[in-house]
Amino acid sequence: MVEAGAGDVLVVERDEPGSGSSGKPIGGIRAQFSDPLNIALGQRSLEAWREFAARPGAEVGVDSTGYLFLLGTEEEVELCERAVGVQRALGVDSRIVGPREARELCPYAGPDGLLAAAYSPADGQALPPAAVRGYLEAARRLGARVWTRCAVTGIEVADGAVRAVRTERGAVRTGAVVCAAGAWSAAVGAFAGVELPVTPLRRQIGFTGPLSPAPPRIPFTLDLGSTLYFHGDGARGLALGFSDPRQEAGFGRGFSREWLEPFRAAARRRAPALAALEVRHGWAGLYEMTPDRNALIGRSPEVDGFWYATGFSGHGFLQAPAVGEIMRDLLLGHRPFVDVGPLSADRFRAGGGTPRPEAHII
């Protein structure tokens, strides 16, 4: 935003940068989606992640290990065959592979019940904390102000337009505010009278610590049916995760181990060697869920000057560079590289729009 000459830019952070959801993603970056809009956001962001060391200028540990979705039913295979067709038509180097090649790519994939896999070698991983630091340092160099440990306490609206943002350091007069508050976005939207259907949901990830022998280099591997996933942790161990369907919505971020029970059950079916691995430590973070598990990007039609980029439902880090570019263009009155009108929050209003489909959810 500041690079494009948008004027005086202020970032307000309630705590320290990366202390919320931005510092706790699993770090996957990919263009393997079923919705063409998500594919476009993933592609554009992959390009930006690869060029991050040059612009904005920081090392974020991009590692193109690939992404491998394991498929155990005919329905999953058919779904991913259609998705790969869309991906390839949009320029994504993805393909369906058979069980033998899937196990060559990821030896942890079990011999039983695996029908095929969807694979894209250009996908991979990056380091979210390094990316947060890189963006903020570049923004500061270009003149942006960053207020940390400063909560937003309200948004002043008059005559249907944003007039100021109230913070713990006082009110800031402005005609434009971008809500990028992740799991806390519903409350920020409410300050301005804008409804953002975002629900916080805890997700947890565990780490094995160094293993002997060290794991082979594998793609970021996911079982589409169960949401089990795993990948190398960069320290001779594995990172393990699972979207526990029993998890209730809320802001709790304490790490616990009850999710390991269904994780191990899924592992016994799809990656048996993982089922007995010890999880030495881990962390918990918050997904910012929307009803259709797709992002909210746009502008409030009722409150002029209130913009939002939130509700990414687990895809925020991987889509961040593209979404930042889009928000820049929207605020400056330029046409973005892709139409994000379908991601407006209005799609959840009666008669407003259409919820977005997306099959590649974890």
C-alpha positions, 0 to 999 in steps of 0.5 A: 500500500505504502509502496504504491503511494497510498498516503499515510499508512498506519498498521495497528496491532493489538499485541506484537506482530505475528502474535495472532494467527499470522505467526501460527500457520503451517506455512504451506503455499500452493495453487492446488484448489478446485475453485478458479478464484482460489487457484488464481490467488494461489498462483499469484502468491506463489510467484510473490513468495519466490521473489520475496528476497528481492521484493520486499527484500527478506528471506522467507525460506521458500522450499518447493517440496510440492503438495501431495493430496492422497485419495482413497475413494473413487469420489475423491479421485473424480473430484481431484481429476476435475480440479486438476483439469481446471488447474492445468487450464490456468497454468498450474503444473499439477497431475494425478499420479497412481499409488506407486508414484505417490509412495515414491514421492512420499514413502509414508503413504501406506500400501492399502486403500490408496487409489491415487494422489493429486500432485503439484511439484511447484507448491511447498512451504515458507516461514510465516514469522519471517514473512511477517517481519519482512513485510513490516520492515519493508513497510517501515522503510517506505514510511508506514507507521506501525503501532504495536501493543495498541488495541483498536477500541472503536471505529467512528462512522458518520453519514455512512462513512468512516471518520476515525479509528479509536485506539488505546493511543487515541483517535486517528482521523481517516477515511479508509480502514482495512480490517485484516484482524483474522479471527477477531474480525467480526468484532472489528467489523461490529465497531463500524456496524459491518457484519463479517461472518468470521468464527474463530476455530482452534487448529493444532500442530505437533512436532516429532522433534529430530528422528533417527534416521532423518525423514526423507524429503517429502511433499507437503502431504495431506489425506483429502478424506480425513484432513490428516497432513504432515511434512518435514519440519526442517530440523530432521523431524516431522510436523503433524496436523489434523482438523479435528471435527470435534473442535468447538468454536472459540478463541482458546489457543492452548495446545492439548493432545486430544486431537492425536487420537483421531489423527492416529486413527487416520494415520493407521489407515493412510500413513501407518508409520506415523501412527505411533510417532511421539509428538514432543511439542506443538502449538495451537492457533486460530483459523478464521472460518467463514460459512463456506470456508472461503475468504472475505475480500471487499468493501462494505456497501453501507459504510464508505471507507470500510474494507476487509480482507479476512475469513481465509479459513486456513488459506490466509498465509498462502494467499497473503501476497495476492490479497495484499496486491488486490487490496492496494488496487481496490483502495487506489481505484485500480482494477485488480488482476482478478475479480474478487467480487464473488468473495464479498461478504454480501454473498451470505446475505439473503439474495446477496450472492452465492457461497463459493465451493472449495474441495481442497480444505484442511 
